[in-house]
Amino acid sequence: MASITIGLMDPPYESANTPTAFRIIDAAIRAGHHVNVFLYEGAVGLGFSGQKPHANPVKGTTAEEEDHPNPKDWVSGLFALARERGTRLDWVNCGLCVDERGLEAQVEGARRGSPADLWKMAEASEGFLFISTR
């Protein structure tokens, strides 16, 4: 199986880069590829397990009615899909970035690493894509 590496920098809820990256990761897993994801800067918040759905007082809706998605659930879903498809998803957060933001609590499967991991993953991959903030 081929492996690809994707790097992300955007924090949750800030740009279309995040759902686009999730769609690419999903498609790669469904195609049978091993996927390495390296999260840098604000992107380490994507798998933060403390995310909570919220109500919308402006619209007068409850959290259940609002049904606001949390990226942590998407990340967990990607891990579940990889297990189901027999592929590997390696989700690596920059440890320095995690520490700066106090986002140590992550979904199951996410791990702590460093920029050196990005280098190693990219070198070992057949494809590499880094989606920066600008």
Phi and psi in degrees as a GROMACS rama.xvg file:
@    title "Ramachandran Plot"
@    xaxis  label "Phi"
@    yaxis  label "Psi"
@TYPE xy
-75.4741  154.692  ALA-2
-123.938  147.331  SER-3
-126.704  154.152  ILE-4
-121.755  133.119  THR-5
-125.636  130.814  ILE-6
-109.003  138.576  GLY-7
-129.36  147.42  LEU-8
-125.103  -21.578  MET-9
-74.0972  135.825  ASP-10
-72.4107  165.933  PRO-11
-57.5381  145.272  PRO-12
70.1644  7.94321  TYR-13
-101.257  -23.6881  GLU-14
-158.316  168.126  SER-15
-72.4314  -10.4335  ALA-16
-58.4268  -38.1209  ASN-17
-65.7761  -56.2877  THR-18
-62.8144  -30.8784  PRO-19
-63.7986  -45.4323  THR-20
-62.2551  -41.7994  ALA-21
-61.8963  -37.7561  PHE-22
-66.7657  -40.0669  ARG-23
-64.4718  -45.1849  ILE-24
-61.1999  -46.2237  ILE-25
-58.0004  -47.7765  ASP-26
-63.3631  -39.7065  ALA-27
-65.2319  -42.6769  ALA-28
-63.2728  -45.101  ILE-29
-62.4461  -28.8656  ARG-30
-82.4379  -1.71595  ALA-31
92.6213  11.8587  GLY-32
-86.68  148.237  HIS-33
-78.3713  138.843  HIS-34
-125.916  127.276  VAL-35
-105.248  133.214  ASN-36
-125.746  126.91  VAL-37
-113.233  124.235  PHE-38
-104.812  129.946  LEU-39
-130.668  152.175  TYR-40
53.769  -132.891  GLU-41
-66.6668  -17.9983  GLY-42
-64.0577  -18.0939  ALA-43
-63.2072  -14.7155  VAL-44
-77.8429  -10.3849  GLY-45
-62.5083  -37.1468  LEU-46
-101.623  13.2512  GLY-47
-63.1795  121.221  PHE-48
-73.8834  -10.246  SER-49
-84.9072  2.69723  GLY-50
-64.0066  141.898  GLN-51
-134.857  141.606  LYS-52
-66.9157  156.483  PRO-53
-137.413  157.673  HIS-54
-76.8712  169.541  ALA-55
-123.567  94.6166  ASN-56
-63.5202  -25.7262  PRO-57
-65.6164  -42.3486  VAL-58
-88.1513  -12.7918  LYS-59
75.1165  27.7781  GLY-60
-104.233  151.828  THR-61
-81.3375  170.951  THR-62
-60.4212  -39.5378  ALA-63
-65.9148  -42.6358  GLU-64
-67.7971  -37.3984  GLU-65
-68.0474  -35.8298  GLU-66
49.2568  46.9127  ASP-67
-76.1677  123.02  HIS-68
-73.2823  149.771  PRO-69
-115.365  132.289  ASN-70
-54.7498  -31.7476  PRO-71
-57.9169  -34.3613  LYS-72
-70.6032  -35.591  ASP-73
-65.898  -41.5934  TRP-74
-62.32  -46.9132  VAL-75
-59.5122  -38.8421  SER-76
-64.1605  -35.7699  GLY-77
-67.1967  -38.6636  LEU-78
-62.772  -43.2056  PHE-79
-63.0963  -41.9657  ALA-80
-62.9356  -42.6995  LEU-81
-61.7911  -42.4043  ALA-82
-62.4654  -45.1204  ARG-83
-60.7171  -39.3992  GLU-84
-88.0849  -4.51725  ARG-85
72.7061  27.1096  GLY-86
-111.016  178.621  THR-87
-115.424  133.16  ARG-88
-117.89  116.931  LEU-89
-108.432  108.926  ASP-90
-106.648  106.704  TRP-91
-117.246  120.391  VAL-92
-93.6141  137.35  ASN-93
-62.471  117.514  CYS-94
-61.5296  -38.256  GLY-95
-62.9267  -40.5667  LEU-96
-67.8587  -37.9966  CYS-97
-61.808  -47.6387  VAL-98
-61.0526  -44.0956  ASP-99
-58.7872  -32.5319  GLU-100
-102.515  -5.74446  ARG-101
66.9667  36.2934  GLY-102
-109.563  43.5707  LEU-103
-63.1737  -36.4957  GLU-104
-74.3219  110.489  ALA-105
-123.5  161.86  GLN-106
-63.1955  157.885  VAL-107
-60.7752  132.376  GLU-108
106.778  -29.0322  GLY-109
-71.6679  145.791  ALA-110
-134.592  162.819  ARG-111
-89.6749  141.235  ARG-112
-152.374  -156.851  GLY-113
-144.938  170.037  SER-114
-54.6379  -24.9487  PRO-115
-62.081  -31.5172  ALA-116
-65.1782  -39.1322  ASP-117
-58.6271  -45.5167  LEU-118
-59.8035  -47.8747  TRP-119
-63.2598  -43.3588  LYS-120
-64.9994  -43.7431  MET-121
-63.6357  -41.9064  ALA-122
-62.254  -34.4438  GLU-123
-88.7483  -0.606945  ALA-124
-100.243  154.105  SER-125
-82.286  -20.8882  GLU-126
-140.873  149.576  GLY-127
-142.615  132.271  PHE-128
-138.889  125.18  LEU-129
-116.289  120.624  PHE-130
-103.102  101.666  ILE-131
-86.1499  174.641  SER-132
-74.9384  -22.3178  THR-133
